[in-house]
Amino acid sequence: MASYGPKRRHVDDESSVSQNSASVSTGAESSLTTDMAIMVQTKQIMEDVNIKIQTVKNIDQPMTTLKTYIVDVISKMDQVDNNSRKATIGIFGKSGNGKSSLINAVLGEEELLPPGSLGACTAVVTQVEANLDDSNYTAEIELYSKEEWDKLLQVLFRVLSDDSEDRDDEMFETAKEKITALYGEDADKKKLEELKKDEKFSEISNLLSTGPKFISKSERFDFANEVACYIQYCVASPGGWYWPLVKNVKIKIPNCDERLKHIVLLDLPGTGDCNKTREDMWKSKLRECSSVWIVSDINRAITDKDPWGILKHCVQDLGPGGECQNINFICTKTDEINPGPYMRSSRLTKDEIGNKDQTAVCILHRNKSTKELVKKKIESLNPGFKKLMEKFSTEVFTVSSKEFFKQSLNLETTATEIPKLQEVLKSTNRRINQEITRDYVSDAKGVLSLIQIFSPNTNEEMVETKARVHDELVNNLKDALSELDRQFVKMYENLDKCLTEGVQNSLRLCVSTAQKELIEPDDI
């Protein structure tokens, strides 16, 4: 099995962003804290209401019925599992394009997920969410039943036995890869009956007979090593890789409430998956997604057909309906660049680079160019497709997970754009927290309105409680609105500052370029 080195670094993105970004983030955290405070205070109010209303005695039958109903409503409000309200982000892309590294980076968990499969076939569907129960890293792995795998195995060996001229070579390589991944080198050259006599065959049959596989580890290093064989494959080390048996994997990680409490990250294979059942699975899961991230290696973002095929499929499937509102195009591996050849191909000169870091300048130049090209390609799509695209908010990111984790950086942390994606997760979490708070407060107001039906003469103490609860709720809501206004003002000031600086920089560059073109001879 692949082993992941002992060095592990949990990235605290709050300390790694710029001062402006930090101030915006701090304001956002205050908003989150405010939502939680409002929820706690409102729950305390409803608890007091529940206690007081049950002390009301000597009332007629209609009021008794109403009292029972209100107590029941409050009880149901407290039984709602708000942690189950989730937004699903589907992450699409071919294996090897950096999806796992991207997920590790946005979670600040270096090497939590192993790199993509080093073979021809795509990895399994992997779901990542927060562990809200304990401080362990856990995985629940759903496997095929023994009966299901026996049927699939027969199909695989029929494909391997096909030596006709019409043989589908891709299916042949896929079948070979699955058999050797599980049963070891040269297992594909055996007959099925011969393979059944092998000790490895019995071991795998026993594994499938035990039902779902559960892994729970307190250390990320131990967890990553144990889960690797279920979600990846290395052709250089055949045998003992169980991903062909896996339907899906649900991973939960601790200490990530701010980013993942109300979010599910769904690592989905790209188009053309070698397993038809698995391909149907990710297509069905697509409609669960409230956001889609399409991941592509930056070197092939424009020319590779796969990410654009995924984009087309997502838009056509999600365009007519569904809750998906965002489709982001994410170009990965921006750090993989050879400055010399890139400078020649892009016509960057040493004068343009000046005394800046050559590699960093080339990375940033390519990032900017790629973003522009991706946006232009989206704009050039046929009118019918563009019409469907209008439903979605689309943004292009150029990211480097490797640079984000490195101690000595070619790029500033913000230039890796990982903090931007982390903020996407945080803002989504905050939005859902706000929705939960809003719904609970709305229900609380409904209960207070029902209490108005009680006659003021029925119970003087109840009237006083009602008035106090009403006043507390109004004051809390006023405080929350004031805090929200304050955060909006702060974010506006930061945004205005950034925009002003951007305009000034653009003006200086424009003047500089104009002077250069007018004064220096055009000898190119």
Buried (B, 14 or more C-beta within 10 A) or exposed (E): EBEBEEEBEEBEBBEBBEEBBBBBBEBBBBBBEBBEBBBEBBBEBBEBBBEBBEEBEEBEEEBEEBBEEBBEBBEEBEEEEBEEBBBBBBBBBBBBBBBBBBBBBBBBBBBBBBBBBBBBBBBBBBBBBBBEEEEBBBBBBBBBEBEBBBEBBEEBBEBBEEEEEEEEEEBBBBBBBBBBBBBBEEBBEBEBEEBEEBEBBEEBEEBBEEEEBEBBBEEBBBBBBBBBBBBBBBBEBBEBBBBBBBBBBBBBBBEBBBBBBBBBBBBBBBBEBBBEEBBEBBBEBBBBBBBBBBBBBBBBBBEBEBBBBBBBBBBEBBBEEBEBBBBBBBBBBBBEBEBEEBBEEEEBEEEEBEEEBBBBBBBBBBBEEBBEBBBEBBEEBEEEBEEBBEBBEBBBBBBBBBBBBBEEBBBBBBBBBBBBBBBBBBEBBBEBBBBBBEBBBEBBBEBBEBBEEBEEEBBEEBBEBBEBBBEBBEEBBEBBEEBBEBBEEBBEEBEEEEEEEEEEEEEEEEEEEEEEEEEEEEEE
